[in-house]
Structures are given as C-alpha cells and as structure tokens.
Amino acid sequence: MSEEEVKNCEEEVEELPETEESEAEPETEEALDPEAKIAELEGQIAKLKNAYAMAYADTENTRKRLTKEYETNMKYHIQSFALEILPVLDNCERALALKPEDAGDENYRKAFEMVWKQLTSALSKEGVEEIEALGQEFDPNWMQALMSESVEGVEPNQVTAVLQKGYKLKDRLLRAAMVKVSE
C-alpha cells in the first residue's frame, strides 16, 4: 500500500462513530430456544459416543494384537536357542558315526550317544523335529538341493541323500535339509 492509501484508511477509521460495548450481550433467540439447545447437546452426545466407540475399538484391536504377539512369542520362544544347539547336535551325530577301535573308544561313543539322546529329547519336548527327507519327494519349502544326479530306478525329483539334516520348530523352518536330488 502507498502512503496515500494508508492516510485515507486512517481518516475513514477516525470518522466511524464509536460504539459502546455493553458488558453482557443480550441473548439471541437461538440462545433462548430450548429445542436448539437440545439439538446442539444431542449432536455433542453423538460425537462423544462416536469418539468412545473409536477409542474402545482401538483398545480392543491393541489387546488382540498384543495377545497374538504373546502367543507367537511363547510358541517360538526356543527358536534362537535351538539354532545355536543344532551344530552341537550335528557334531554328536558325527562322533556317533565313527566306529570304535577299542573298549575305551566304545565308552566315549556311549557317552556321546547319551548326550545326543538327551539333547534330541529336550529339543523334541520343545517342538523341534527333524525333517524327514531321505526317499521323499523334494520339497523346496523344507529342503535345499545342493546336487542332482541321475539314478536308475529312482523317480525324478526324489531325495537320494541327505548331506545335512534339516529341522523345524513346530510349523516353522529352523534349518533346511541339504539334500541330493535325482534327475
């Protein structure tokens, strides 16, 4: 705005008559109308009921989600521990595969066998199971094919050898079985 426009605006403001504002404004017809007041309050009630319903639904959804997470955590609580133990189980099985040469070695073999049995028993109680692969049809959900070979008398896509055992925890894969598959 230019200076001239500002001066014109100031002059107009000075010319306006001053009005006295009373301390309390007179009530309008709407303020006196009880039906309007009732309608306004009913609208507020409807808004509050809607807000309450939304808050309740949100709370219920949170409760259900937390319950589901808790159940999942309880079902698979041993997963990380089982993954750490599987190499120990593999080493016990390798030790058991060796044939003893004398009576002292046989005692060590029996000790490894007892440890292996206790370990597999404890894992099975928690839901850890070996994936049966040998002689089965190849299932990429539970097995990983490392080799393939052509074998007479064996249908294609059948597991001919297990190179490393696979394990699952209830319905979840812990470690895929590494297998050789027929062509």
Legacy VTK file of the C-alpha trace (Angstrom):
# vtk DataFile Version 3.0
C-alpha trace
ASCII
DATASET POLYDATA
POINTS 183 float
0.000 0.000 0.000
1.119 3.518 -0.698
1.326 6.228 1.942
-1.689 7.975 0.460
-3.837 4.859 0.779
-2.756 4.423 4.380
-3.761 8.023 5.195
-7.179 7.516 3.569
-7.762 4.388 5.663
-6.800 6.223 8.856
-9.229 9.036 8.052
-12.051 6.563 7.479
-11.375 4.883 10.802
-11.458 8.240 12.610
-14.825 9.061 11.025
-16.513 5.887 12.301
-18.744 6.512 15.300
-17.611 4.941 18.499
-19.921 2.293 19.865
-20.195 1.354 23.439
-19.900 -2.325 24.114
-22.007 -3.491 26.962
-20.566 -5.887 29.462
-23.165 -8.522 28.704
-24.561 -9.014 25.243
-28.262 -9.563 25.022
-29.198 -13.165 24.403
-30.352 -14.037 20.913
-33.417 -16.020 20.007
-31.327 -19.166 19.447
-29.863 -18.963 22.920
-33.356 -18.777 24.370
-34.741 -21.576 22.188
-34.627 -24.843 24.239
-35.136 -27.030 21.163
-31.993 -25.623 19.546
-30.075 -26.183 22.762
-31.352 -29.783 22.936
-30.354 -30.391 19.306
-26.898 -28.974 19.988
-26.445 -31.165 23.062
-27.662 -34.264 21.173
-25.082 -33.525 18.488
-22.392 -33.326 21.141
-23.601 -36.602 22.645
-23.443 -38.294 19.233
-19.878 -37.020 18.721
-18.824 -38.261 22.158
-20.433 -41.663 21.588
-18.575 -41.949 18.280
-15.274 -40.974 19.938
-15.913 -43.521 22.705
-16.669 -46.273 20.171
-13.491 -45.470 18.242
-11.377 -45.488 21.421
-12.937 -48.780 22.540
-12.335 -50.394 19.130
-8.736 -49.177 19.141
-8.198 -50.617 22.612
-9.703 -53.961 21.594
-7.519 -54.123 18.466
-4.426 -53.368 20.535
-5.377 -56.041 23.081
-5.911 -58.646 20.334
-2.620 -57.743 18.635
-0.672 -57.967 21.893
-2.324 -61.285 22.767
-1.417 -62.703 19.357
2.186 -61.466 19.677
2.449 -63.019 23.140
1.131 -66.369 21.904
3.549 -66.333 18.960
6.473 -65.493 21.245
5.536 -68.298 23.621
5.145 -70.767 20.757
8.559 -69.983 19.242
10.490 -68.842 22.326
13.129 -71.542 21.873
13.911 -70.754 18.231
17.175 -68.825 18.716
18.431 -71.329 21.300
17.601 -74.266 19.020
19.505 -72.661 16.144
22.565 -72.414 18.389
22.246 -76.053 19.508
21.828 -77.643 16.062
25.610 -77.593 15.297
26.226 -79.346 18.638
23.686 -81.990 17.642
25.447 -82.385 14.267
28.812 -82.883 15.981
27.353 -85.509 18.311
25.999 -87.384 15.284
29.415 -87.211 13.576
31.049 -88.635 16.698
28.469 -91.437 16.786
29.131 -92.279 13.138
32.744 -93.251 13.928
33.325 -96.920 14.719
35.330 -97.504 17.907
38.641 -99.353 17.669
38.921 -100.448 21.295
36.900 -100.611 24.519
37.956 -97.107 25.637
36.614 -95.616 22.421
33.361 -97.554 22.917
32.868 -95.841 26.283
33.287 -92.422 24.659
30.828 -93.431 21.964
28.250 -94.450 24.602
28.775 -91.134 26.395
28.190 -89.220 23.143
25.122 -91.344 22.484
23.671 -90.497 25.914
24.320 -86.775 25.367
22.784 -86.974 21.878
19.662 -88.758 23.201
19.181 -86.208 25.990
19.669 -83.331 23.605
17.233 -84.661 20.990
14.719 -85.488 23.722
14.891 -81.973 25.200
14.546 -80.379 21.757
11.621 -82.602 20.798
9.803 -81.639 24.016
10.032 -78.020 22.853
8.724 -78.909 19.374
11.979 -79.209 17.413
11.713 -82.047 14.896
13.979 -83.454 12.226
12.758 -83.022 8.662
12.413 -86.440 7.092
13.942 -86.077 3.650
15.607 -89.322 2.517
13.453 -91.086 -0.063
10.884 -88.294 -0.044
9.884 -86.048 -2.918
11.906 -82.837 -2.939
10.048 -80.017 -1.158
11.671 -76.591 -1.598
9.849 -75.307 1.489
11.799 -77.650 3.766
14.806 -78.723 1.682
17.686 -77.170 -0.218
19.037 -79.124 -3.186
22.815 -78.911 -3.369
23.347 -81.603 -6.015
21.413 -83.591 -8.508
22.263 -86.932 -10.054
20.694 -89.382 -12.406
19.876 -92.610 -10.580
18.335 -95.658 -12.255
15.167 -96.946 -10.637
14.507 -93.690 -8.805
11.848 -91.280 -9.961
12.933 -87.733 -10.778
12.771 -85.135 -8.010
13.327 -87.692 -5.211
15.854 -87.148 -2.423
18.666 -89.691 -2.782
20.967 -88.467 0.013
20.833 -86.093 2.968
24.024 -84.070 3.264
22.902 -82.148 6.369
19.772 -82.781 8.395
17.091 -80.148 8.481
14.963 -79.189 11.467
11.676 -77.428 12.067
10.170 -75.857 15.171
6.504 -76.819 15.247
5.409 -75.415 11.870
8.362 -73.064 11.277
11.579 -73.919 9.441
14.720 -73.729 11.579
17.214 -75.101 9.090
16.542 -76.539 5.653
17.719 -80.071 4.937
20.599 -80.032 2.446
19.972 -82.869 0.007
20.967 -84.558 -3.221
18.077 -84.953 -5.659
17.540 -87.383 -8.526
17.068 -86.053 -12.045
LINES 1 184
183 0 1 2 3 4 5 6 7 8 9 10 11 12 13 14 15 16 17 18 19 20 21 22 23 24 25 26 27 28 29 30 31 32 33 34 35 36 37 38 39 40 41 42 43 44 45 46 47 48 49 50 51 52 53 54 55 56 57 58 59 60 61 62 63 64 65 66 67 68 69 70 71 72 73 74 75 76 77 78 79 80 81 82 83 84 85 86 87 88 89 90 91 92 93 94 95 96 97 98 99 100 101 102 103 104 105 106 107 108 109 110 111 112 113 114 115 116 117 118 119 120 121 122 123 124 125 126 127 128 129 130 131 132 133 134 135 136 137 138 139 140 141 142 143 144 145 146 147 148 149 150 151 152 153 154 155 156 157 158 159 160 161 162 163 164 165 166 167 168 169 170 171 172 173 174 175 176 177 178 179 180 181 182
